[in-house]
Amino acid sequence: MDTQEHVLRGESAPKDPLHREDIRERRMTNPLRLRSWNPYLVGVGIGVLSWIAFATAAHPIGVTTAFEHTAALIIGGLGAGWPSDGYFADHSPKIGWEWTLVMGVFLGSFLSARLGDDRTKTSVPRLWAIRFGESRAKRFAAAFLGAALMLFGARLASGCTSGHGISGNLQLALSSLVFTAAFGLVGIVTALWMYRRKGARHV
Amino acid sequence: MKRDGVGKLALGFATGLAFGWLLERSRACRHEAMAGQLRGDDSRVARLMITASAVGSVATLALHQAGRVELSPKPLRLGGVVGGGLLFGAGMSLLGHCPGTSLAAVGEGNVDAFFGVLGMLAGAGAFVVTHDRIEPLLRRGDFGAPTLPELTHAPAWPFTSLLAAAAVGSTRLERAAPPMPEVS
């Protein structure tokens, strides 16, 4: 079982057991190199971060506004002809706090993965491959479509798992509670349906 | 092109750095964490979210009551919030990441998540382009932007306590659905 575990996790095989052992030793002593932090520790961290964001920038942490603004800037830059005059009358897209936040998330994750020696670099996740095969094109197309649907939905509701799910719920906003219930329910039903033939735990 | 001041941009960047770091370390940005959460094999994402909400709630609402911060609850327009939630849930399941963790998954070097980020930009573009036509639908069932304390004319602390109790209660999920063993 042990020798197969890295395959199940979608990770490459450890090349040099002695070297890996050495890395593990170092991780024990330096928390920055500890690969995985407990979800409660991270939850407390993000909770405190949301409070810092409110106090310093009067902003709830959210990710998708930046995508909307980027798309709007591109579409606006393409010129007239797009049926979105009303959009530009109501909204003023800009490079703002949320935009640099998105850049920060990329880099923060990159640095964490580098320092933790934890870059995964997968194209087809293991759970996906077991159900839908190893085809990269299929996985990339599904990722693109799923993401487009997800972001469209987030903008209809003005928020996502961050903006509604965490930042909205922590303010006890009713809209966020309704959004969380709706996406949670549909997300679970969709996942159970997608992976239905692989119902066993720990695939 | 409009932009915020440099100080505010730097603050956003610093906040993002910490957020990305935390998402990567929690491994919530792994496909199996999110897909596993939705199909009931893994409970890390739910435990992380409820803890973040509870901790954030205590501090933010305390600061709010002291008059130090303005809240910005999002509007409850049933058309947009429910319709958006349904599409969001289906798309998130298909992708296996949420918007924030997609970015973190790209930071980890995952190619499929990069196509996800491109898709997110396309979805945002679709919203901008169709905005004028769908706006009336989104506005159906407009209830303003109420919070639970405003709605019930009650103080915030009972609700915050409920969130905290849910975070503590979520430790039971850990036993029900332990994460897959870590491999180093």
Interface residues (C-beta under 8 A of the other chain):
Chain A: E5 H6 L8 R9 G10 E11 R20 I23 R24 R27 L34 R35 S36 W37 P39 Y40 V42 G43 V44 G45 I46 G47 V48 L49 S50 W51 I52 A53 F54 A55 T56 A57 A58 H59 P60 I61 V63 T64 F67 E68 T70 A71 A72 L73 I74 I75 W82 P83 S84 D85 G86 Y87 S92 P93 K94 I95 G96 W97 E98 W99 T100 L101 V102 M103 G104 V105 F106 L107 G108 S109 F110 L111 S112 A113 G116 D118 R119 T120 K121 T122 S123 V124 P125 R126 L127 W128 R136 R139 F140 A141 A142 A143 F144 L145 G146 A147 A148 L149 M150 L151 F152 G153 A154 R155 L156 A157 S158 G159 C160 T161 S162 G163 H164 G165 I166 S167 G168 N169 L170 Q171 L172 A173 L174 S175 S176 L177 V178 F179 T180 A181 A182 F183 G184 L185 V186 G187 I188 V189 T190 A191 L192 M194 Y195 R201 H202 V203
Chain B: M1 K2 R3 D4 K8 L9 A10 L11 G12 F13 A14 T15 G16 L17 A18 F19 G20 W21 L22 L23 E24 R25 S26 R27 A28 C29 R30 H31 E32 A35 G36 L38 R39 G40 D41 R44 V45 R47 L48 M49 I50 T51 A52 S53 A54 V55 G56 S57 V58 A59 T60 L61 L63 R68 V69 E70 L71 S72 P73 K74 P75 L76 R77 L78 G80 V81 V82 G83 G84 G85 L86 L87 F88 G89 A90 G91 M92 S93 L94 L95 G96 H97 C98 P99 G100 T101 S102 L103 A104 A105 V106 G107 E108 G109 N110 V111 D112 A113 F115 G116 V117 L118 G119 M120 L121 A122 G123 A124 G125 A126 F127 V128 V129 T130 H131 D132 R133 I134 E135 L138 F143 A145 P146 T147 L148 P149 L151 A156 F159 T160 L163 A167 T171 M180 P181 E182 V183 S184
